Amino acid sequence: MSPQRPTTATASIWLTIAALVLSGISAVLTIAYRDELLAAWRAGRDDSSAIEQPSFVPVTLVMYVVVALLMWVLLMFFREGHTWARRAIVALFVLIGVGIVAVLRTEPPTLFFVLCGLTLVVVVAAVGCLLHKDTRAWCREEIRA
């Protein structure tokens, strides 16, 4: 019989789902706030009229779908106690964190700033739970079982 999943592992699963939901809200809001995002992008550039403006909406939506599906698959393996899935989720969260910090540096509209900040807090909490000693020990025990 396999050992019971620790609270930190369960919390990391729920925090990961929360991060995906918050990111999904941000991705959908990209459609509604397209003009504000372009204005924020143009604000720090003197040569913005000479450069083709980026299309945020398709890039954001496709990137969200790909990352969300990858995270979902990794969560399925992590629920079974696979250490490699835990490590892959942490690595994906590190990349997501770098992306969030990059977005925050562009001074987006206030709603995006708040959502990105909240998502960053949830991501850091999830990584903390994933790296907790109880979660690490549970993953090792599951592999031996």
N, C-alpha and C positions, 0 to 999 in steps of 0.2 A: 504494500500500500504506500502511495506517495505521501510525503509530508504536506501539511496544510500550507497554502500560500500565505506568506506573511502580509501584514497590513501595508507595509511599504510597497510591496509588489502590486497589491490591489490599488493602492493610491496612485502609483505611477501609471497604471492602465487608465484610470479615470482622469488623471491630469493630462494624459496624452490625448484622450478623447476631447477634453475641454480645449486643449490647444488647437486641435483640428477644427473644432466648431468655431472658435474665435478667428482662426485663419480663414475659414470659409466665409464668415461674415465680412471680413475685410476684403476678400476676393469679390464677393457680390457687390459690396459698396464701391468697388472700383468702377463699376458701370455707372452708378448714380453720380459719382463725384469725378468723372473723367476730366471735365474742364478745370476743376480746382487742382487736380493732380498735375495737369499740364502747366497750369499757371505756377505752381510750386516748382516744377522742373525748370521752367523758363526764368524764374526769379533770379537765380544765381549765375546766369549765363548771358554774357554780352553778345555772343554770336548765335543766339538761339534762332534768329531769323534765317541764318545761312545753313542751319542743320535741320534735317528732317525730324519732325517731332516723333517721339516714340509712341507706339500703340500699347498702352498699358493693359488694356482689357484682355485681349487674347493671350498675351504672355502670362498674365496673372492667373487667368482661369485654367489654362493648360498646366501651368506649373503647380497650382493647387491640386488639381485632379491627380497628377502624377505622384506628388509627394504624399497626398492623403491615401492613395491606394497602396503605395509602398509601405507607409506606416501601418496601415491596416493589416497587411500580410505579416509584417514583422511582429505586430502585437499578437497575432494568432500563434506564432512560434514562441513568443515570450511567455504567453499564458501557459504553455506546456513546460516552461522552465529551461529553455535553451539559452545558454550563456551568450552564444554568438548573436542571437537576436537582441538581447539586452545591450550588447556592445554596439550593434548596428543602430539601434534606436538612439543611443547616446550620441553616436557620431552624426546621425541625421539631425538631432536636436542642436548640436553644435553648429552645423551648417545653417540651420534655420535661425539660430541666434545671431550669427554673423549677418544673415540677410536682413533680419529685423533691425539690427544696429545700423546697417547701411540705409535702410528706409528712413529711420529716425533722423539720420544726418541730413537728409534732403529737406527737412522741415515740411512734412506733409500737412494737410489740413488737420485741425484739432481732433476730429473724430478718429482719423487714422492714427494720430499720435497716441491717443488714449488706448485704442484697440491694440496697437503694436506694443505699447508698454505693458498692458495687461497680459498679452500673449507671452511676452518675454518673462514676466514674473511666473507664469504658469509653467513655461518651459524650464526655467531654472529649478522650480520645485519638483518637476517630474524627473529631471536629471539627478537631483538630490536623492529622490526615492529610488531611482534605478541604481545609483552607486552606493546605497546604504548597505551596511554589512549584512543585514538580514536578507535582503533581496539577493545579494551575491551568494550567500550561503545556500539559499533556497534553490537557486539555479544550479549550483554544483550538486546538491543532493538529488535534484530531479534527473540529472544526467546519469548518476550512478544507479538510480532505481530501475 
